[in-house]
Amino acid sequence: MDAVTTHGPTPGSPATAAARVLVQALATLGVRDVVLSPGSRSAPLAYALADAARADGDRPEHAPAVRLHVRIDERSAGFLAVGLARAAAHDDDGPRPVAVVTTSGTAVANLHPAVLEAHHSGLPLLVLTADRPHELRGTGANQTTVQPGIFGGVVRLTADVPAP
């Protein structure tokens, strides 16, 4: 039997579809730059962002154009996003949000200094973090962090979206 190698999540999976819709929504909100600190839980979003970062002729029809910046370290990713938001504030088009994407657990906590900086500077930063599905939270699994509310009162909105 030959092994079949695939890259990315199953094309028709609910997670893949939700990730594509989320990337489209980000672009609709004016997001042009996304900083990704990849991990296994955020893989569907990473693949959707990779599609959106392709050149015009190579980008899938469903994918809006974004500039993707990949950083392995979450703290670096957070501060790059803050810097991009600060630079965007001085563009002719005016300020626009920048998104930063991480996987779950302590990766989220590593964004806290950048979230504080964005808050105190009045910069529009969208923080998208992956998490375990609701039904797997609080089950004693390793490397879990309670993510909802982790940034406290320094964010304008927190949404804990159920898995598709």
C-alpha positions as CSV (number, residue, x, y, z in Angstrom):
1,M,0.0,0.0,0.0
2,D,1.4,3.4,-0.9
3,A,1.3,6.2,1.6
4,V,-0.6,9.3,0.7
5,T,0.9,12.6,1.9
6,T,-1.4,15.5,2.4
7,H,-0.6,19.0,3.6
8,G,-3.0,20.7,5.9
9,P,-6.4,19.8,7.2
10,T,-9.0,18.0,5.2
11,P,-10.3,20.5,2.6
12,G,-13.9,19.9,3.4
13,S,-13.5,19.7,7.2
14,P,-15.6,22.1,9.4
15,A,-12.4,23.5,10.9
16,T,-11.0,24.4,7.5
17,A,-14.3,26.0,6.4
18,A,-14.5,28.0,9.6
19,A,-10.8,29.1,9.2
20,R,-11.5,30.3,5.7
21,V,-14.5,32.3,6.8
22,L,-12.5,33.9,9.6
23,V,-9.8,35.0,7.2
24,Q,-12.4,36.5,4.9
25,A,-13.9,38.3,7.9
26,L,-10.5,39.7,8.9
27,A,-10.0,41.1,5.4
28,T,-13.4,42.6,5.5
29,L,-12.5,44.4,8.7
30,G,-9.5,45.9,7.0
31,V,-6.8,43.5,8.2
32,R,-3.9,43.5,5.7
33,D,-1.2,42.0,8.0
34,V,-1.4,38.9,10.0
35,V,1.4,37.6,12.3
36,L,1.3,33.8,12.8
37,S,3.0,31.9,15.6
38,P,2.0,28.4,14.4
39,G,1.0,25.4,16.5
40,S,-1.1,22.3,16.1
41,R,-4.3,23.7,17.4
42,S,-4.2,26.7,15.1
43,A,-3.3,24.6,12.0
44,P,-6.5,25.1,10.0
45,L,-6.2,28.9,10.5
46,A,-2.5,28.7,9.5
47,Y,-3.4,26.9,6.3
48,A,-6.1,29.4,5.5
49,L,-3.7,32.3,6.1
50,A,-1.1,30.6,3.9
51,D,-3.6,30.4,1.0
52,A,-4.5,34.1,1.6
53,A,-0.8,35.1,1.5
54,R,-0.2,33.6,-2.0
55,A,0.5,35.8,-5.0
56,D,-2.5,37.1,-6.9
57,G,-2.4,34.4,-9.6
58,D,-1.8,31.6,-7.2
59,R,-4.3,32.5,-4.4
60,P,-7.5,30.4,-4.3
61,E,-10.7,32.1,-5.3
62,H,-12.1,32.1,-1.7
63,A,-8.9,33.6,-0.2
64,P,-8.6,37.4,0.3
65,A,-5.1,38.9,0.0
66,V,-3.2,39.3,3.3
67,R,0.5,39.7,4.2
68,L,1.5,36.9,6.4
69,H,4.4,37.2,8.8
70,V,5.5,34.0,10.6
71,R,7.3,34.1,13.9
72,I,8.0,31.0,16.0
73,D,8.2,32.9,19.3
74,E,4.9,34.2,20.5
75,R,6.3,37.2,22.2
76,S,8.1,38.2,19.0
77,A,4.9,37.7,17.1
78,G,2.9,39.9,19.5
79,F,5.4,42.7,19.3
80,L,5.7,42.5,15.5
81,A,1.9,42.8,15.3
82,V,2.1,45.9,17.6
83,G,4.8,47.4,15.4
84,L,2.8,46.8,12.3
85,A,-0.3,48.3,13.9
86,R,1.7,51.4,14.9
87,A,3.1,51.7,11.3
88,A,-0.4,51.3,9.9
89,A,-1.6,54.2,12.1
90,H,0.6,56.5,10.1
91,D,-0.5,55.3,6.6
92,D,-2.5,57.5,4.3
93,D,-5.5,55.2,4.8
94,G,-5.5,55.7,8.5
95,P,-5.2,53.1,11.3
96,R,-6.2,49.6,10.6
97,P,-6.2,46.4,12.7
98,V,-3.4,43.9,12.7
99,A,-4.1,40.3,13.7
100,V,-1.8,37.9,15.6
101,V,-2.6,34.2,15.7
102,T,-1.3,31.6,18.2
103,T,-2.0,28.1,19.3
104,S,-3.3,27.3,22.7
105,G,-2.0,27.2,26.2
106,T,1.0,29.2,27.4
107,A,1.4,30.5,23.8
108,V,-1.5,32.8,24.6
109,A,0.0,34.0,27.8
110,N,3.2,35.0,25.9
111,L,1.1,37.6,24.0
112,H,0.1,39.4,27.2
113,P,2.9,42.0,27.1
114,A,2.1,42.9,23.5
115,V,-1.6,43.1,24.3
116,L,-0.9,45.5,27.2
117,E,1.3,47.6,24.9
118,A,-1.5,47.8,22.2
119,H,-4.0,48.7,24.9
120,H,-2.0,51.5,26.4
121,S,-1.1,52.8,22.9
122,G,-4.6,52.6,21.6
123,L,-3.6,50.3,18.7
124,P,-6.1,48.0,17.0
125,L,-4.7,44.5,17.7
126,L,-6.8,41.4,17.0
127,V,-5.7,38.4,19.0
128,L,-6.8,35.0,17.7
129,T,-5.9,32.0,19.8
130,A,-6.7,28.4,19.3
131,D,-8.0,26.4,22.2
132,R,-9.3,22.9,23.0
133,P,-12.9,22.3,22.2
134,H,-15.3,23.1,25.0
135,E,-16.0,19.4,25.8
136,L,-12.2,18.7,26.3
137,R,-11.6,21.6,28.8
138,G,-11.2,20.7,32.4
139,T,-10.7,17.0,31.7
140,G,-7.1,16.8,33.2
141,A,-5.4,17.0,29.9
142,N,-1.8,18.2,29.9
143,Q,-0.6,21.7,28.8
144,T,-4.0,23.4,29.2
145,T,-4.5,27.0,30.2
146,V,-7.8,28.7,30.9
147,Q,-7.8,31.1,28.0
148,P,-11.1,32.9,28.1
149,G,-10.6,36.1,30.0
150,I,-6.8,35.7,30.2
151,F,-6.2,39.3,29.1
152,G,-8.6,40.7,31.7
153,G,-9.8,44.3,31.3
154,V,-7.2,45.4,28.7
155,V,-9.2,44.1,25.7
156,R,-12.4,45.5,24.3
157,L,-14.0,42.2,23.4
158,T,-13.4,38.5,24.2
159,A,-15.3,35.8,22.3
160,D,-15.0,32.2,23.1
161,V,-16.1,30.6,19.9
162,P,-17.2,26.9,20.0
163,A,-15.4,24.5,17.6
164,P,-17.3,24.0,14.4
